[in-house]
Amino acid sequence: MASHDLQPLQGRTIAVTRTRDQAESLCRFLRSAGAEVIEAPTIELGPLEDYVEVDDALQHLDRYQWLVLTSANGVDAVFDRIKAIGLDTGCLAQVKVAAIGSATARRLTEQGVRPALVPPEAVGESMSQALIERGVRGSRILLLVADIARSQLPDALQAAGAHCDSLAVYRTRRSAALPVGFVERLERGQIDWITLTSPSSFANLLSLLGPQCCERLHAVGLASIGPVTTQAIREAGYSVAAEGDPHDVPGLVSAIIDASTRD
């Protein structure tokens, strides 16, 4: 068997824009496929300044029928707060837990919590549909999300008759700067792909690069993890060369491999 078959991304240079803490699995998958990986995080995560509402909600989970978590970062933040306020993780047994995406579900499982619902697609629209199909009219639902989360999910649930408390449990911010090596190689045309796993990762990339350097992105394969990120990229005037299906890290890597082997 040819080495290219074993490492279909051999000779490709791929930039990963996830936070350093999140990038490990994506980088590992890409390297195992033969790619050279450059980490170029565009997002940093941080704590909130005020957890009063979040802590109150966690201390009174019996008010809710559902707790919805939308990311592995959200899971980590929730368990950090549970520990910080002296609760036992068993408090989550008071409520049914729903998770968006396999990574979120896996992180919950690692913490000893089996999600009651994981919708087929890792997007808010799929979660709202799955919950509405189960019947949410009159239910109270707690969503613990990023500070920049879209309002689509709580809006859809409230339109279906649910009462939603959507609270930020962690903060996202733009990285201070991109690695010099990444920018230099982008300007020299030595980046083949850039992976993008959220609308904010792309918006921050544009902001950090500046208008002149952004023109280089038209010559790079932009790989999106799913439809929400794809929409943001296209609305900014750029093309998406690959989209993950399913909308997770393995799906994203598979999409890049498929697109690369078609070249």
N, C-alpha and C positions, 0 to 999 in steps of 0.2 A: 504493500500500500504506500502511495506517495506521501511524503511529509506534508504536502499541501492539503491532502485529504484529512490528515490528523490535526493539522493546524491551519484551518482555512483562512485565518486572518494574518498569516505570516506576511511580513513586509508592510503591514498597515500600521499607521500611527493614529491612536485614538485618544482623545482628551475626555476626561471624566470631570463633570462640573458639580458632582454631588459634594456634600460636606465630607470632610476627611473621615469622620466617624462612620458615615454611611457608605463610603466609596469602596470599602474592602471587598465585599462580595462581587460587585460589578468589575472591579479591577482584576480579581482572581479569575472570573469567567473569561474575560477578554484575553488575559495573558495565557490561559490554558489553551485558547484558540490560536495562539501565536502572535497576538498583537503586541506592539510596543505601546505602553500606556503612560500617559502624562496626566497627572492630577492637577486640575485647575478649578478648585472650588469657587463657586460664585455666591454661595450662601453660607452663613454662619448661624448657628442656633444658640439661643440664650434663654435664661429664665425671665419670667415676668417680674415687674416691679411690685405687683400686688396680687396675692393669691386668695384674697378674702372670699370672693364668690366661688372659686374652684374648691377651696377647702370646705366651705359650707355645703356645697353640692355633694362632695365625697362623704361628708359626715352624715348626710341625710339621703342616701341612695334609695331608701325605701319609699321616697316620694315618686320614684320613676319606674316605668315599666321597661325601658330600654336605655342602655348606655351605648353610644355609637363612638367608635374610635376610627380615625381615618388614616393613620400612619403608624409605622413602628416608632417614630419619634414621639407621637402622642402617647403610645403605650408606655414608653420609658418615662415620660414626664408624669403620667398618672401614677405610676408606681413610686416615683421619687416623692410625689406629694403625699401619697398614702403613708410612706415611711416617715416623712417629715412631720406629719401631724399625729403620729403615734397610732395609726390604725393598723389592723391586720389585713392582709390581702384577702382574707375570707369575706371582707365586707362586700366584695363584688358578687358574692353569691345571692345578694338581695335583689339583683337586677339581671335581666338578660343582656348579654353583651354582643354587639354586632361589630364586625370588623370589615373595613374596606381593603381588599387586596390580600394576597397570600402572605406577603411579608408582615403585615399587621397581625394576621391570624397566627402566624408562626411565632411572633414575639410574645403574643398573649399565651400561647401554649407553653413556651419556655418559662413563663411566669406561673404556670399551673392553672391557667384559666382557659377553658375550652369555649370558643365563641359559639353562641347559639345561631348566628347567621353570618355567612360570608357570601355576598352576592356574586353572580357569575362574572361580572365585569368590575374591574378595580376603579370605578368612577362613582361620583355621588349620584348620578342619575340611576345607576343600577341599584344602589343601596335604597334610594327613595322608592323605587318601584317594588323592590323585594319587601320592604317594610309595609308599604301601602297594601300589597297583596295579602299580607298577614292580618291587616286590619289595625289601623292606628287611631281611628276616630275616638277622641276622648282620652287617649293615652298621653302620658307625660314622658318626654324623651330628652335625655341629656346628651349633648354632643360636646366632646372635648377635643379641640382642634387647634391648628396653628392660628396665630394672630392675623394672618393674611388669607384665611380660608374663604372660599367662595360661599355665597349665601344660598346657592341653588338648593342644597339638600334641606336645610331647615325651612326654606320657603315652600318647597314641594310638600314636605310633611305637614306644615301648618295649613296649607291649602286643602289637605286631605283630612283635616280636623284634629290633628295632633297639637299638643302644647309643647313647644320646644324651648329649651334653654341651651343656647349655643355659646360656649365659653372658651376663650383662648386658654390653653394650658402651657404653651411655650411660645417663644418669640423667634421670628426669623429676621435676619438683616443681611444686607449685601456685604460681601467680603470687602476688606479694605483695598485690596489690589489683586490682580492676577499674577501668577508666577512669571517672572521675566522670561524664562526659557520657553514657556508656552507661547507668549506673545511674539517672541522672536521667530519661532518656528512657524507660527501662523503667517507672519508677514513674509516668510521665505517660501510659503506654499508647501510646507512639510507636515501639515496635519491633514489626514485623510477623513477622519470622522470626529464629530463632537457629540457626546451623549447628553441628552437633556431630559430631566426627570420631573420637571414641574414648570409651570408658566413663569414662576419667579426666577428659576435658574436661568432661563433665557433672557428675561428682562434685565436681570443683573449682568449677564454677559454683555449685552448690548451697551449698557451704561458704563461698564468697566473698560470696554474696548474703545469707546468713542466712535463718532461717525465715520472717520476716515478708515480706521482699522476694521470696522464692521463690514465694509465692502468685501473684505477677504472671505467672509462667511458664505458668500454666494458660490465660492469655488470649493467648499467643504461639504461633505455629507453630514447633514444634520439628522441625528437619530433621536426620535421622540419615544418616550415610554408609553404614551397613550393619547387618546383623542383630545383631551383637554389641553395638554401641552402642544399637540400638533396644531390646534386651532390658534393658540397664542403665537406660535411661530409664523403661521401663514398670515395672520392678521398684521404682523409686523412687516410683511412683504418678503418673506423668505420661504424657500421650498424645503419640504421634509423628504428625505431620501429613504427613510425606514421608520416604521412604527411598530412597537412591541405588540405582539398578540400571542399570548395573553399580556396584559399590561403590567409586567413585572420584570425583574432583572433578567431571568433566563429568556423571557420573550423578547426583550430588547436586544440581547446578544444574538439570538437566533435571527432576528430581523436584519441586523447588520451583516451577519454571515450570508444570508440569502441574497441581500442586495449586492454584496461584494462579489459573490460568485457569479452574479449576472453581468457584472462589468466586463 
